[in-house]
Amino acid sequence: MSRGPRAESARRDWGSDEEGAGVLHVDMDAFFASVELARRPELRGLPVIVGGRERGVVLAATYEARAFGVRSAMPMSHALARCPQAVVVRPDHAAYRDVSRGVMEILGEVTAVVEQVSVDEAFLDVTGARRRLGLPSEIGAALRERVRAEHGITCSVGIGRNKLVAKLASTHAKPDGLLLVPRDATVDFLRSLPVGALWGVGEKTEQVLARWGVTTVAELADTDVDVLRAAVGPVTGAHLHDLAWGRDPRPVVAGRAERSVGAESTFEQDVRDLDEVARRLRALSDRVAGRMRRHGVVARTVALKVRTSDFRTLTRSRTLPVPTDVAQELYATARDLLGAVDLRGLPVRLVGVRGENLRERSTLATQPSIFDVDDPRPTARRDAEVAVDAVRERFGHGAIGLGASSHPSSTTARGAAGIS
């Protein structure tokens, strides 16, 4: 990818027609720094730099630090010379991977066509999700809200006809924004940008093009392709000319098969009431089970994650006698694991459920679930959840939920106790 400079003069509104604009690029804002602020809210509003203080480099900086000219990959000595009042925080890569995984799981609930390109960004093709979830801009807005609510960080979303446009749109939506570039506005949008915004235009290529009088995407698009081939080579010249006209044939390619499926949630305020924690576990178990059913997998192991108010993270897991994709089975196991966790009297900040040791459901012999051994209809509980899946597919996730009753076919409308 290019260094992607944004054009300060570029418009923030290119129209509202979303037909043919089915690719989203989701990019976390100042990711490492944002995770640290979520963990240490007392640092909000201060210039914060993530990196090693001695002979280190800047890994991330808050926008308050960036206002002083601090940038990623800058030597820490240079950064502190520009912003001596900055708070330097040593990186916690385990925490960043943890949040990244949680965000990617949120994206995976929208569509299976998710291409993660780094720890803090991914492309989604939401063409197939429009009937279920609405317009791409509605999907993008919902994603931003969920990421903020569940992880305490912000992300920017770009929407366009292809990966190139979506990526550039997210750059111009930052920080904490959403930008739609309609299909018919693609060329006009691109022509407003500096040539360095395009993929494949690094510093050296930008300098070469400048010597040929090409400093903007508009100038690149208007330059004869043979001239570009002579300037930067036959392959690169033709490729950049295509990009300048918005031609990017690369599809969004889903990542490798998931080895686990999980969901987690951060409480708005730390919670001492374990019944409230359990209710959140029930909702998370419903989300995980539904996602497993969509992907045609079952989990042999259920894992619980709990983070207390002192940011200590506890994990517990249990292997089931029979693999499952049933929410009530996930929840019952997770609830048992919660009861065995020593919270040291501290309230809970975050809770999560994960199905692990996945396998294809189609490869398993039909077996009763651990709750249905004595039931005259061994698959009744799962059948009820599959029926709920169908209602949600048509009317949205909040239309119906699985009730708190132990009866296998119990369902309830939104607002009642249980999963909603």
C-alpha positions as CSV (number, residue, x, y, z in Angstrom):
1,M,0.0,0.0,0.0
2,S,1.1,3.6,-0.5
3,R,1.7,6.1,2.1
4,G,-1.8,7.4,1.2
5,P,-1.5,11.1,1.9
6,R,-5.0,12.7,2.1
7,A,-6.0,15.7,0.1
8,E,-7.0,18.4,2.6
9,S,-9.1,20.1,-0.1
10,A,-11.0,16.9,-1.0
11,R,-14.7,17.1,-0.5
12,R,-16.3,15.1,2.4
13,D,-19.6,14.5,0.5
14,W,-19.6,12.9,-3.0
15,G,-23.2,11.9,-3.1
16,S,-25.6,9.3,-1.6
17,D,-26.1,6.7,-4.4
18,E,-24.9,3.4,-3.0
19,E,-25.7,1.2,-6.0
20,G,-22.5,-0.6,-7.0
21,A,-20.6,0.6,-3.9
22,G,-20.3,-2.7,-2.0
23,V,-16.8,-2.7,-0.7
24,L,-16.0,-1.3,2.8
25,H,-12.5,-0.6,4.2
26,V,-12.5,-0.4,8.0
27,D,-9.5,1.2,9.6
28,M,-8.9,1.7,13.3
29,D,-7.9,5.2,14.3
30,A,-4.4,5.4,15.8
31,F,-5.0,1.8,16.8
32,F,-2.3,1.1,19.4
33,A,-2.7,4.5,21.0
34,S,-6.5,4.1,21.0
35,V,-6.3,0.8,22.8
36,E,-4.1,2.3,25.5
37,L,-6.6,5.2,26.0
38,A,-9.4,2.7,26.3
39,R,-7.4,0.9,29.1
40,R,-6.3,4.2,30.7
41,P,-9.1,6.8,30.2
42,E,-7.2,9.3,32.4
43,L,-4.9,9.8,29.4
44,R,-7.7,11.0,27.1
45,G,-7.0,14.5,25.7
46,L,-3.3,14.2,26.3
47,P,-0.5,13.8,23.7
48,V,0.3,10.0,24.0
49,I,3.0,8.2,22.2
50,V,3.3,4.4,22.1
51,G,6.8,3.1,21.8
52,G,10.1,2.4,23.6
53,R,11.6,5.5,25.2
54,E,15.3,4.5,24.9
55,R,16.5,4.3,21.3
56,G,13.0,3.3,20.2
57,V,10.6,4.5,17.5
58,V,7.1,5.7,17.6
59,L,4.6,2.9,17.0
60,A,1.5,5.1,17.3
61,A,0.5,8.5,18.5
62,T,-2.7,10.1,19.5
63,Y,-4.0,13.0,17.4
64,E,-3.0,15.4,20.1
65,A,0.6,14.2,19.7
66,R,0.3,14.3,15.9
67,A,-0.6,18.0,16.1
68,F,3.1,18.5,17.1
69,G,4.4,16.6,14.1
70,V,4.8,13.2,15.8
71,R,4.4,10.4,13.3
72,S,4.7,6.6,13.3
73,A,8.2,5.2,12.7
74,M,9.8,8.5,13.8
75,P,12.7,8.0,16.2
76,M,11.4,8.6,19.8
77,S,14.1,11.2,20.4
78,H,12.8,13.2,17.5
79,A,9.2,12.8,18.7
80,L,10.0,13.9,22.2
81,A,12.0,16.9,20.9
82,R,8.8,18.0,19.1
83,C,6.5,17.1,21.9
84,P,8.4,16.9,25.2
85,Q,5.2,16.9,27.3
86,A,4.0,13.6,25.6
87,V,3.2,10.6,27.8
88,V,5.2,7.6,26.5
89,V,3.5,4.3,26.9
90,R,5.3,1.0,26.3
91,P,3.5,-1.2,23.8
92,D,1.4,-4.2,24.9
93,H,1.2,-6.3,21.7
94,A,-0.9,-9.0,23.4
95,A,-3.6,-6.4,24.2
96,Y,-3.5,-5.1,20.6
97,R,-3.9,-8.6,19.2
98,D,-6.7,-9.3,21.6
99,V,-8.7,-6.1,20.5
100,S,-7.8,-6.8,16.9
101,R,-9.3,-10.3,17.1
102,G,-12.4,-8.9,18.7
103,V,-12.9,-6.3,16.0
104,M,-12.4,-8.8,13.2
105,E,-15.0,-11.0,14.8
106,I,-17.5,-8.1,14.7
107,L,-16.7,-7.7,11.0
108,G,-17.2,-11.4,10.5
109,E,-20.7,-11.2,11.8
110,V,-21.6,-8.9,8.9
111,T,-20.2,-11.0,6.1
112,A,-17.9,-14.0,5.6
113,V,-16.1,-12.0,2.9
114,V,-13.6,-10.3,5.1
115,E,-10.0,-9.7,4.1
116,Q,-7.9,-8.7,7.0
117,V,-4.8,-6.8,5.7
118,S,-3.2,-5.8,9.0
119,V,-3.9,-5.9,12.7
120,D,-6.0,-2.8,12.4
121,E,-7.7,-2.8,9.0
122,A,-9.8,-5.0,6.8
123,F,-11.9,-5.0,3.6
124,L,-15.4,-6.3,3.5
125,D,-17.6,-7.1,0.5
126,V,-21.1,-6.4,1.8
127,T,-22.9,-7.0,-1.5
128,G,-24.5,-10.1,-0.1
129,A,-25.4,-8.6,3.2
130,R,-27.5,-5.7,2.0
131,R,-30.8,-7.5,2.1
132,R,-30.2,-8.6,5.6
133,L,-28.5,-5.5,7.1
134,G,-29.3,-2.6,4.8
135,L,-27.3,-0.1,2.7
136,P,-23.5,-0.2,2.9
137,S,-23.5,3.2,4.8
138,E,-25.9,1.7,7.3
139,I,-23.7,-1.3,7.8
140,G,-20.6,0.9,8.1
141,A,-22.3,3.1,10.7
142,A,-23.4,0.1,12.7
143,L,-19.9,-1.4,12.7
144,R,-18.4,1.9,13.9
145,E,-20.9,2.0,16.8
146,R,-20.3,-1.6,17.8
147,V,-16.5,-1.2,17.8
148,R,-16.8,1.9,19.9
149,A,-19.3,0.3,22.3
150,E,-17.5,-3.0,22.8
151,H,-13.8,-2.0,22.6
152,G,-13.8,1.7,23.5
153,I,-11.9,2.7,20.3
154,T,-12.9,4.4,17.0
155,C,-12.6,3.4,13.4
156,S,-13.1,5.1,10.1
157,V,-15.0,3.4,7.2
158,G,-14.6,4.1,3.5
159,I,-17.2,2.8,1.0
160,G,-16.6,2.4,-2.7
161,R,-16.9,0.4,-5.9
162,N,-13.6,-1.5,-5.2
163,K,-10.8,-1.9,-2.8
164,L,-8.8,1.1,-4.1
165,V,-11.6,3.6,-3.6
166,A,-12.7,2.2,-0.3
167,K,-9.2,2.4,1.1
168,L,-8.8,6.0,-0.1
169,A,-12.2,6.9,1.3
170,S,-11.4,5.6,4.7
171,T,-8.2,7.7,4.7
172,H,-10.3,10.8,4.0
173,A,-12.9,9.9,6.6
174,K,-10.4,10.0,9.4
175,P,-10.6,10.3,12.3
176,D,-13.7,8.6,13.4
177,G,-15.8,9.1,10.2
178,L,-17.4,7.5,7.3
179,L,-17.1,8.4,3.6
180,L,-19.1,7.0,0.7
181,V,-17.8,7.5,-2.8
182,P,-20.6,6.5,-5.2
183,R,-19.7,4.5,-8.3
184,D,-20.4,7.5,-10.6
185,A,-18.3,9.8,-8.5
186,T,-15.2,7.5,-8.5
187,V,-13.2,9.4,-11.1
188,D,-14.0,12.8,-9.8
189,F,-12.9,11.7,-6.3
190,L,-9.6,10.2,-7.5
191,R,-8.8,13.3,-9.6
192,S,-8.9,15.4,-6.4
193,L,-6.0,13.5,-4.8
194,P,-2.2,13.8,-4.9
195,V,-0.6,11.0,-7.0
196,G,1.1,9.6,-3.8
197,A,-2.3,8.5,-2.6
198,L,-2.4,5.6,-5.0
199,W,-1.2,2.1,-4.2
200,G,2.3,1.5,-5.7
201,V,3.3,5.2,-5.5
202,G,6.0,5.3,-2.9
203,E,8.4,8.1,-2.4
204,K,10.7,7.2,-5.2
205,T,8.0,6.6,-7.8
206,E,6.4,9.9,-6.7
207,Q,9.7,11.7,-7.3
208,V,10.1,10.1,-10.8
209,L,6.5,11.1,-11.8
210,A,7.1,14.6,-10.6
211,R,10.1,14.9,-12.9
212,W,7.6,14.1,-15.7
213,G,5.2,16.7,-14.5
214,V,2.8,14.3,-12.8
215,T,1.9,15.3,-9.2
216,T,-1.8,14.6,-9.1
217,V,-4.0,11.7,-9.9
218,A,-5.8,13.9,-12.5
219,E,-2.4,14.6,-14.2
220,L,-1.7,10.8,-14.1
221,A,-5.0,10.0,-15.7
222,D,-4.5,12.5,-18.4
223,T,-1.0,11.4,-19.3
224,D,-0.6,9.0,-22.2
225,V,0.0,5.5,-20.9
226,D,3.1,5.1,-23.2
227,V,4.6,8.1,-21.4
228,L,3.9,6.5,-18.1
229,R,5.5,3.2,-19.2
230,A,8.6,5.1,-20.2
231,A,8.7,6.9,-16.9
232,V,8.1,4.1,-14.4
233,G,8.2,0.9,-16.4
234,P,5.7,-0.9,-18.6
235,V,3.9,-2.9,-15.9
236,T,3.8,-0.1,-13.3
237,G,2.9,2.6,-15.8
238,A,-0.1,0.7,-17.1
239,H,-1.2,-0.3,-13.6
240,L,-1.1,3.2,-12.3
241,H,-3.0,4.5,-15.3
242,D,-5.7,2.0,-14.5
243,L,-5.9,3.1,-10.9
244,A,-6.1,6.7,-11.8
245,W,-9.3,5.9,-13.7
246,G,-10.7,3.8,-10.8
247,R,-10.0,0.4,-12.3
248,D,-9.1,-2.1,-9.6
249,P,-10.1,-5.7,-10.5
250,R,-8.9,-7.3,-7.2
251,P,-11.7,-8.9,-5.3
252,V,-12.1,-8.9,-1.5
253,V,-10.6,-12.3,-0.6
254,A,-11.8,-13.9,2.6
255,G,-9.1,-15.0,5.0
256,R,-8.3,-18.6,5.9
257,A,-10.9,-20.7,7.7
258,E,-11.4,-19.7,11.3
259,R,-10.0,-21.8,14.1
260,S,-12.4,-20.3,16.6
261,V,-15.5,-18.1,16.8
262,G,-16.0,-15.8,19.6
263,A,-17.6,-12.6,20.8
264,E,-16.9,-10.3,23.8
265,S,-18.4,-7.2,25.3
266,T,-17.1,-4.4,27.5
267,F,-19.6,-3.0,30.1
268,E,-20.2,0.7,30.1
269,Q,-19.5,0.6,33.8
270,D,-17.7,-2.2,35.8
271,V,-20.2,-4.8,37.0
272,R,-20.3,-6.6,40.4
273,D,-23.6,-8.4,39.9
274,L,-22.7,-11.8,38.4
275,D,-26.3,-12.3,37.3
276,E,-25.8,-9.2,35.0
277,V,-22.6,-10.7,33.8
278,A,-24.4,-14.0,33.1
279,R,-27.1,-12.2,31.1
280,R,-24.4,-10.7,28.9
281,L,-22.9,-14.2,28.5
282,R,-26.2,-15.5,27.3
283,A,-26.4,-12.8,24.6
284,L,-22.8,-13.4,23.6
285,S,-23.4,-17.2,23.4
286,D,-26.4,-16.6,21.1
287,R,-24.2,-14.4,18.8
288,V,-21.4,-17.0,18.7
289,A,-23.8,-19.9,18.1
290,G,-25.5,-18.1,15.2
291,R,-22.2,-17.3,13.6
292,M,-21.1,-20.9,13.8
293,R,-24.3,-22.1,12.2
294,R,-23.8,-19.6,9.4
295,H,-20.4,-21.0,8.8
296,G,-21.4,-24.6,9.2
297,V,-19.1,-25.4,12.0
298,V,-19.4,-26.8,15.6
299,A,-17.1,-26.3,18.6
300,R,-15.7,-29.0,20.8
301,T,-14.3,-26.5,23.3
302,V,-16.0,-23.5,25.0
303,A,-13.7,-20.8,26.4
304,L,-14.6,-18.0,28.8
305,K,-12.8,-14.7,29.0
306,V,-13.2,-12.3,31.9
307,R,-11.4,-9.0,32.5
308,T,-11.7,-7.4,35.9
309,S,-11.5,-3.7,36.8
310,D,-7.7,-3.8,37.3
311,F,-7.3,-5.0,33.7
312,R,-6.4,-8.5,34.7
313,T,-7.6,-11.0,32.1
314,L,-8.7,-14.5,33.1
315,T,-9.5,-17.3,30.7
316,R,-11.0,-20.7,31.3
317,S,-12.1,-23.4,28.9
318,R,-13.9,-26.8,28.9
319,T,-14.0,-29.5,26.3
320,L,-17.5,-30.8,25.6
321,P,-18.4,-34.5,25.1
322,V,-20.3,-33.6,21.9
323,P,-19.4,-30.6,19.6
324,T,-22.1,-28.0,19.4
325,D,-23.4,-24.9,17.7
326,V,-26.3,-24.4,20.2
327,A,-26.4,-21.2,22.1
328,Q,-27.9,-22.7,25.3
329,E,-25.1,-25.3,25.5
330,L,-22.4,-22.6,25.0
331,Y,-24.0,-20.5,27.6
332,A,-24.5,-23.2,30.2
333,T,-20.8,-24.2,29.9
334,A,-19.6,-20.5,30.0
335,R,-21.8,-19.9,33.1
336,D,-20.2,-22.9,34.9
337,L,-16.8,-21.5,34.0
338,L,-17.7,-18.1,35.3
339,G,-18.8,-19.6,38.7
340,A,-15.3,-21.1,39.1
341,V,-13.3,-17.9,38.3
342,D,-11.7,-16.1,41.3
343,L,-12.5,-12.5,40.7
344,R,-10.8,-11.4,44.0
345,G,-13.8,-9.4,44.8
346,L,-13.3,-7.1,41.8
347,P,-16.0,-6.0,39.4
348,V,-16.1,-7.2,35.8
349,R,-15.0,-4.9,33.0
350,L,-15.3,-7.3,30.0
351,V,-16.7,-10.7,29.3
352,G,-16.4,-13.0,26.3
353,V,-17.3,-16.4,25.0
354,R,-15.5,-18.4,22.3
355,G,-16.1,-21.7,20.5
356,E,-12.8,-23.4,19.8
357,N,-11.5,-26.7,18.2
358,L,-13.9,-26.1,15.3
359,R,-14.9,-28.7,12.8
360,E,-17.3,-28.9,9.9
361,R,-20.7,-29.9,11.1
362,S,-21.3,-31.9,7.9
363,T,-18.5,-34.2,8.9
364,L,-20.1,-35.3,12.2
365,A,-22.4,-38.2,12.7
366,T,-25.8,-37.0,14.0
367,Q,-25.7,-37.1,17.8
368,P,-27.9,-35.7,20.5
369,S,-26.7,-32.6,22.3
370,I,-25.7,-32.7,25.9
371,F,-29.0,-31.3,26.9
372,D,-31.2,-33.4,24.7
373,V,-30.3,-37.0,25.7
374,D,-33.7,-37.4,27.5
375,D,-35.7,-35.3,25.0
376,P,-38.1,-37.1,22.7
377,R,-36.9,-34.8,19.9
378,P,-33.2,-34.8,20.3
379,T,-32.7,-31.8,17.9
380,A,-35.5,-29.7,19.3
381,R,-33.3,-27.1,20.9
382,R,-31.2,-26.6,17.8
383,D,-34.3,-26.6,15.6
384,A,-35.7,-23.7,17.7
385,E,-32.5,-21.7,17.3
386,V,-32.3,-22.4,13.5
387,A,-35.9,-21.1,13.3
388,V,-34.8,-17.9,15.1
389,D,-31.9,-17.6,12.6
390,A,-34.4,-17.5,9.8
391,V,-36.6,-14.8,11.4
392,R,-33.5,-12.7,12.1
393,E,-32.3,-13.2,8.5
394,R,-35.5,-11.6,7.3
395,F,-36.4,-9.0,9.9
396,G,-33.1,-8.3,11.7
397,H,-31.3,-9.6,14.8
398,G,-33.5,-7.7,17.3
399,A,-36.8,-9.1,15.9
400,I,-36.8,-12.3,18.1
401,G,-34.7,-13.9,20.7
402,L,-34.2,-17.2,22.6
403,G,-36.0,-17.0,25.9
404,A,-34.5,-17.7,29.3
405,S,-36.8,-20.7,29.7
406,S,-35.2,-24.1,29.8
407,H,-37.8,-25.4,27.4
408,P,-36.0,-26.2,24.1
409,S,-38.5,-24.5,21.9
410,S,-38.9,-21.3,24.0
411,T,-38.7,-18.1,22.1
412,T,-39.5,-14.5,23.1
413,A,-40.1,-11.2,21.4
414,R,-37.5,-8.4,21.8
415,G,-37.5,-6.9,25.2
416,A,-38.3,-10.0,27.2
417,A,-35.7,-11.8,29.4
418,G,-33.2,-13.8,27.4
419,I,-31.2,-13.4,24.3
420,S,-32.1,-10.4,22.3
